[in-house]
Amino acid sequence: MPFVEQVAVLTIAGILAVLVIESEVIDLDGYVIGWLVYGVSALVVCWLGWRISAGWRWRPLRTMVRMLLAVLLFTPVNIGTGVNWFAPAYLVGGYEAVLGNIDLAVDAMLNLSVGLAAGIGVLMLDAIVRKLLHLNEAN
């Protein structure tokens, strides 16, 4: 199986794992297995995004896209089933917005906004350190 097909299969497996996580008839073992499958899939997609952006010459765009991908894939939100169970915020936000549960959709978007703000803060700190240490000339 070619590499791109393997990544597609892992991504689909990750999305299916999230749907299993969000269902209300899951036990703790299924929840952990779902997160493990999603985590491996998200790491593969993040690695693939890192490899694709490695050839980009403009460093600010490259780092911003990498940060956005990481925030999108790794920001969780509580799914509000009475138990402290979490799912990826972008999937919960989209899924609940389509179903009409605006409270969970807004909560998911709030979590994504906080993750985005934290990512921008890290990028700004990185830019300041690079400027002070004169590391911009190297890359």
C-alpha positions as a LaTeX table, in Angstrom:
\begin{tabular}{lrrr}
\hline
Residue & $x$ (\AA) & $y$ (\AA) & $z$ (\AA) \\
\hline
Met1 & 0.00 & 0.00 & 0.00 \\
Pro2 & 1.52 & 3.39 & $-0.99$ \\
Phe3 & 2.37 & 5.92 & 1.70 \\
Val4 & $-0.40$ & 8.38 & 0.80 \\
Glu5 & $-3.03$ & 5.64 & 1.04 \\
Gln6 & $-1.66$ & 4.60 & 4.43 \\
Val7 & $-1.98$ & 8.19 & 5.68 \\
Ala8 & $-5.54$ & 8.38 & 4.31 \\
Val9 & $-6.47$ & 5.15 & 6.06 \\
Leu10 & $-4.96$ & 6.41 & 9.35 \\
Thr11 & $-6.85$ & 9.69 & 9.03 \\
Ile12 & $-10.16$ & 7.93 & 8.39 \\
Ala13 & $-9.43$ & 5.61 & 11.32 \\
Gly14 & $-8.82$ & 8.66 & 13.50 \\
Ile15 & $-12.11$ & 10.26 & 12.51 \\
Leu16 & $-13.96$ & 7.01 & 13.15 \\
Ala17 & $-12.24$ & 6.79 & 16.53 \\
Val18 & $-13.53$ & 10.26 & 17.40 \\
Leu19 & $-17.07$ & 9.27 & 16.44 \\
Val20 & $-16.72$ & 6.28 & 18.76 \\
Ile21 & $-15.42$ & 8.59 & 21.50 \\
Glu22 & $-18.44$ & 10.88 & 21.10 \\
Ser23 & $-21.01$ & 8.09 & 21.28 \\
Glu24 & $-22.69$ & 7.67 & 24.62 \\
Val25 & $-22.61$ & 3.86 & 24.73 \\
Ile26 & $-18.84$ & 3.53 & 25.03 \\
Asp27 & $-16.96$ & 2.16 & 28.00 \\
Leu28 & $-13.58$ & 3.28 & 29.28 \\
Asp29 & $-11.61$ & 0.73 & 27.25 \\
Gly30 & $-13.22$ & 1.86 & 24.00 \\
Tyr31 & $-12.59$ & 5.48 & 24.94 \\
Val32 & $-8.87$ & 4.86 & 25.51 \\
Ile33 & $-8.55$ & 2.81 & 22.32 \\
Gly34 & $-10.35$ & 5.55 & 20.37 \\
Trp35 & $-7.95$ & 8.17 & 21.71 \\
Leu36 & $-4.94$ & 6.00 & 20.92 \\
Val37 & $-6.08$ & 5.51 & 17.32 \\
Tyr38 & $-6.85$ & 9.21 & 16.96 \\
Gly39 & $-3.52$ & 10.19 & 18.56 \\
Val40 & $-1.49$ & 8.04 & 16.19 \\
Ser41 & $-3.50$ & 9.31 & 13.22 \\
Ala42 & $-3.08$ & 12.94 & 14.29 \\
Leu43 & 0.65 & 12.48 & 14.79 \\
Val44 & 0.96 & 11.01 & 11.29 \\
Val45 & $-1.02$ & 13.88 & 9.77 \\
Cys46 & 1.05 & 16.40 & 11.75 \\
Trp47 & 4.26 & 14.75 & 10.58 \\
Leu48 & 2.98 & 14.80 & 7.00 \\
Gly49 & 2.16 & 18.50 & 7.30 \\
Trp50 & 5.63 & 19.11 & 8.72 \\
Arg51 & 7.21 & 17.31 & 5.76 \\
Ile52 & 5.08 & 19.14 & 3.20 \\
Ser53 & 5.92 & 22.54 & 4.67 \\
Ala54 & 9.64 & 21.77 & 5.06 \\
Gly55 & 10.38 & 22.99 & 1.54 \\
Trp56 & 8.69 & 26.36 & 1.99 \\
Arg57 & 11.27 & 29.11 & 1.95 \\
Trp58 & 9.39 & 31.77 & 3.90 \\
Arg59 & 9.82 & 30.78 & 7.56 \\
Pro60 & 6.93 & 32.80 & 9.10 \\
Leu61 & 4.36 & 31.10 & 6.83 \\
Arg62 & 5.88 & 27.69 & 7.48 \\
Thr63 & 5.79 & 28.05 & 11.26 \\
Met64 & 2.27 & 29.55 & 11.24 \\
Val65 & 0.87 & 26.66 & 9.19 \\
Arg66 & 2.58 & 24.14 & 11.44 \\
Met67 & 1.18 & 25.83 & 14.55 \\
Leu68 & $-2.33$ & 25.97 & 13.06 \\
Leu69 & $-2.19$ & 22.27 & 12.20 \\
Ala70 & $-1.01$ & 21.34 & 15.70 \\
Val71 & $-3.68$ & 23.48 & 17.38 \\
Leu72 & $-6.39$ & 22.08 & 15.13 \\
Leu73 & $-5.43$ & 18.45 & 15.70 \\
Phe74 & $-4.49$ & 18.48 & 19.39 \\
Thr75 & $-7.00$ & 20.82 & 21.07 \\
Pro76 & $-9.56$ & 18.84 & 23.12 \\
Val77 & $-12.97$ & 19.81 & 24.45 \\
Asn78 & $-15.18$ & 18.19 & 27.09 \\
Ile79 & $-18.07$ & 16.48 & 25.31 \\
Gly80 & $-20.44$ & 17.12 & 28.19 \\
Thr81 & $-21.84$ & 13.64 & 28.76 \\
Gly82 & $-21.63$ & 13.91 & 32.54 \\
Val83 & $-18.23$ & 12.22 & 32.55 \\
Asn84 & $-14.92$ & 14.02 & 32.01 \\
Trp85 & $-14.45$ & 12.70 & 28.48 \\
Phe86 & $-12.81$ & 14.74 & 25.78 \\
Ala87 & $-12.77$ & 14.77 & 21.98 \\
Pro88 & $-10.98$ & 16.92 & 19.38 \\
Ala89 & $-12.45$ & 20.42 & 19.43 \\
Tyr90 & $-12.73$ & 20.89 & 15.66 \\
Leu91 & $-14.77$ & 17.70 & 15.25 \\
Val92 & $-17.01$ & 18.41 & 18.23 \\
Gly93 & $-17.54$ & 22.00 & 17.07 \\
Gly94 & $-18.54$ & 21.01 & 13.57 \\
Tyr95 & $-20.59$ & 17.99 & 14.62 \\
Glu96 & $-22.53$ & 19.83 & 17.31 \\
Ala97 & $-23.08$ & 22.92 & 15.12 \\
Val98 & $-24.68$ & 20.72 & 12.45 \\
Leu99 & $-26.85$ & 18.97 & 15.06 \\
Gly100 & $-27.90$ & 22.29 & 16.60 \\
Asn101 & $-26.24$ & 21.97 & 20.00 \\
Ile102 & $-24.82$ & 25.48 & 20.00 \\
Asp103 & $-23.51$ & 25.35 & 23.59 \\
Leu104 & $-21.01$ & 22.58 & 22.86 \\
Ala105 & $-20.11$ & 24.12 & 19.49 \\
Val106 & $-19.32$ & 27.47 & 21.15 \\
Asp107 & $-17.32$ & 25.69 & 23.85 \\
Ala108 & $-15.30$ & 23.88 & 21.19 \\
Met109 & $-14.62$ & 27.11 & 19.30 \\
Leu110 & $-13.60$ & 28.79 & 22.57 \\
Asn111 & $-11.09$ & 26.01 & 23.24 \\
Leu112 & $-9.74$ & 26.36 & 19.70 \\
Ser113 & $-9.44$ & 30.13 & 20.20 \\
Val114 & $-7.48$ & 29.67 & 23.42 \\
Gly115 & $-5.21$ & 27.15 & 21.68 \\
Leu116 & $-4.71$ & 29.54 & 18.79 \\
Ala117 & $-3.86$ & 32.40 & 21.16 \\
Ala118 & $-1.36$ & 30.19 & 22.98 \\
Gly119 & 0.19 & 29.15 & 19.66 \\
Ile120 & 0.50 & 32.75 & 18.51 \\
Gly121 & 2.11 & 33.60 & 21.86 \\
Val122 & 4.66 & 30.83 & 21.40 \\
Leu123 & 5.41 & 32.03 & 17.86 \\
Met124 & 5.86 & 35.60 & 19.07 \\
Leu125 & 8.20 & 34.43 & 21.82 \\
Asp126 & 10.14 & 32.40 & 19.24 \\
Ala127 & 10.43 & 35.47 & 16.99 \\
Ile128 & 11.69 & 37.61 & 19.87 \\
Val129 & 14.30 & 35.03 & 20.90 \\
Arg130 & 15.43 & 34.62 & 17.28 \\
Lys131 & 15.72 & 38.39 & 16.90 \\
Leu132 & 17.72 & 38.77 & 20.12 \\
Leu133 & 20.06 & 35.86 & 19.34 \\
His134 & 20.41 & 36.82 & 15.65 \\
Leu135 & 19.19 & 33.41 & 14.46 \\
Asn136 & 17.19 & 34.81 & 11.51 \\
Glu137 & 20.27 & 35.00 & 9.30 \\
Ala138 & 20.67 & 31.22 & 9.38 \\
Asn139 & 17.17 & 30.45 & 8.09 \\
\hline
\end{tabular}
